[in-house]
Amino acid sequence: SATQWQDATVLGSNTYRIHRIDDGDRNSADTKVRGVRVTKAATPAAAAEYYWLSYRPAFENNINQKLGVYLNWQRPRLRALF
């Protein structure tokens, strides 16, 4: 939901705590930040591009995802997963 992500471009440079997105106990009332969006290219508005940062440690076989954040690139005109 919209309460579970932060827009770092709007909010500015900061330290953001990202909670795991693959937590089986989360619910719609949960307000923990599970993703951070950073604008890659904003102009023109219809062609905006974003980077999304998330944390997903349940991938036991992928040490890189288990121990760190992962980055997704949202290309123009594609909807976000958050």
Residue, then its C-alpha position, 0 to 999 in steps of 0.5 A: s500500500a502507499t503507506q509502506w513506501q517512501d519517495a526519497t526524491v520528494l523527502g530528500s537525502n536521508t537514512y531510510r529503514i527498509h523492512r522486509i517485504d516478504d514478511g508473512d505476518r504483515n497486513s494492510a494496516d502495517t505502516k512499516v516502510r517496505g520500499v524506497r523510490v528514487t527518481k531516475a529521470a523525471t522529464p517528461a512526466a509521462a516518461a518518468e523512471y524510478y529505482w525501487l529499493s527493497y529488502r527480501p531476505a527469504f531467498e535463502n539460496n541467494i546470499n546477495q538478496k538475503l543480506g542486502v537490498y535489491l534494486n528494481w528499475q521501473r521503466p516509463r509507463l510501467r506500474a510499480l509493484f508497491 
